[in-house]
Every structure is written in C-alpha cells, then in structure tokens.
C-alpha cells in the first residue's frame, strides 16, 4: 500500500525507536557518566532537558488544532458521540482491565509485584491519552473526512484538559499507586495547556499577518522534523537511564507490548463497528476508530517521567507504546481500507 501522507521518519518510527533504544542502552551501560550528568538537571523530579524536548514534540502538533472547526460540531454528531464515548468512557477502563490481567495474572510468575504495578501505571497513562495529531495522518491514509477529523481532534484536546487528570487519578488510585496530585496537574498544564495555548496564539497571530495558506502550507511544515527529533532524543535519554534494567530484563519489552497491541485492536474495532452499526460513511468511521486506537504517547511519556521518573517502569511502558504505534496503526489503516465496502456510500448533494 502506498503510504502517502506519512513522512519518512514517521513511516519508519519503529526502526528509529529501536536504534535509539540500542544507543541509549549502550550509553547507560558503557558511558554511565552521561545519565549521571543529566540527572543533575532536575527540578521537582522532572528532567529539565527531557521537559524541553517533550515541549518541542508537542507544540508542533498543537499548531494543527483549529478551534474554529468546533462550530461544525453538529454536522457529524453520531461520529463525535462514538469518538467521545470510546475515548473517554471505554478506552481508559479496557486498558486498565487488560493491563491488570496481563501484568498481575498472566505474568504473575514473571514480574515482581512492584514492577507489574509500574507497568500498569504506564499502560493507564497511555489509555487515558487518545491521539491528537497523528490521527490526521491515519485519517488521510484512509481517505477520512477532513472536516470531521479536525472537529474530533479539537474537541478531544479540550476534553483532555478536563478528563485526563481525574481518570488517571481514579485508575491509579484503585490500583494502590500513590500519585502526587499537584505533579499530575502540573504535568497537564506544562504538556497540554501551555503548548495548546501557544499553538492557538501562533495560529491566530500568523494567520492574521500572513494568511491561513501560509500558516498551514509553509509555517507548520517547518516543524515537520522537530517533533520526531525531539522524540528520538528523548528516547535516547530515557533508555540511557534504563540501560542496566533493560539488559537484565529484555523480555519485559515484549511482555508490555502484547497487552498494548491487543488494546489498540480492541478499541479500533469497538469504534469502527459501532460506526458501521449506526450506518455512518467510511470516511467518518475510519478516523473515528483511529483516534481512539492511536495514543497521545508524548503526553503519556511526559507525565510518566514527571510522576515516576526517568528510571521507572511506568516510563518504559509508555515508551513501548511509541515502539508499537506505527506498525500497529498501519495495520489498522490497511484493515480499514480493505473493509470500505462494509459502509454506505455518502449521497452526493
């Protein structure tokens, strides 16, 4: 399948993640002075270099969010209901249950209880952070309705502001995981509110001065490699802190990946088949499934680092989410494109 719409770095993201993993582990094992030096630059348990890199990853994504699109919210109400319910009333809780079963029941003989608890925390953070930016790519690859995709992303970003903290707090709390609430709130402010506000201000000011075409076709593309560069540098730092742990427990990467992959397929088919049952067109059904299946892994990684630290199992679990994201989502794109005949054809107006 021709993968138009997805850039070179994004297309081979799994390869870059593996390379960064190897480089980071090698640094952690053979040049431990580097992570020791970086550990000095922390404030309130948050790595300043990593925080800067994560902000650079998230800001370009927020540039794509157009809140003016919310006025079109009534044009695809059923599609938006599917998106909202799947993302916020289903996905976090299925992720929690699947992770709980795998880490505490199926893997009971393989994982120490505290390690299992950390991996569960990372899975919860991923489950509570549905995609905000890459869904534009997945929607494009399935010929999704651009207007609907834009509205669902804009509304999803607003819901994150209200729903992310209480959902994460609830699920981690019932798991017996103590979290510093102020740090959780601060993480959302730092990694959602500020870049979202900066993106909106940039859109308003630059569009007013240079026009919408310049903003979308010239300004935003300037940041095309900033996000992926920030992500890869962040991964190298994370794995340099985790080097010894990964060398001693390489199987854990696979153990984490399995429930995350199962969750991704489950959430996609819940939304996708729900859209089919409601007789929605394919160009709405496909992006509706994609936004829930995909993750805002940048936010999950950032919050995991802020709350649990660079050397935590929770951080590793969120990074595994990055590792499996692209190949799994491209598989779902292929499934969506091959099942287009299941859906009604929109009537031309």
Order of alpha helices (4+ residues) and beta strands (2+ residues): alpha-alpha-alpha-beta-beta-alpha-alpha-alpha-alpha-alpha-alpha-alpha-alpha-alpha-alpha-alpha-alpha-alpha
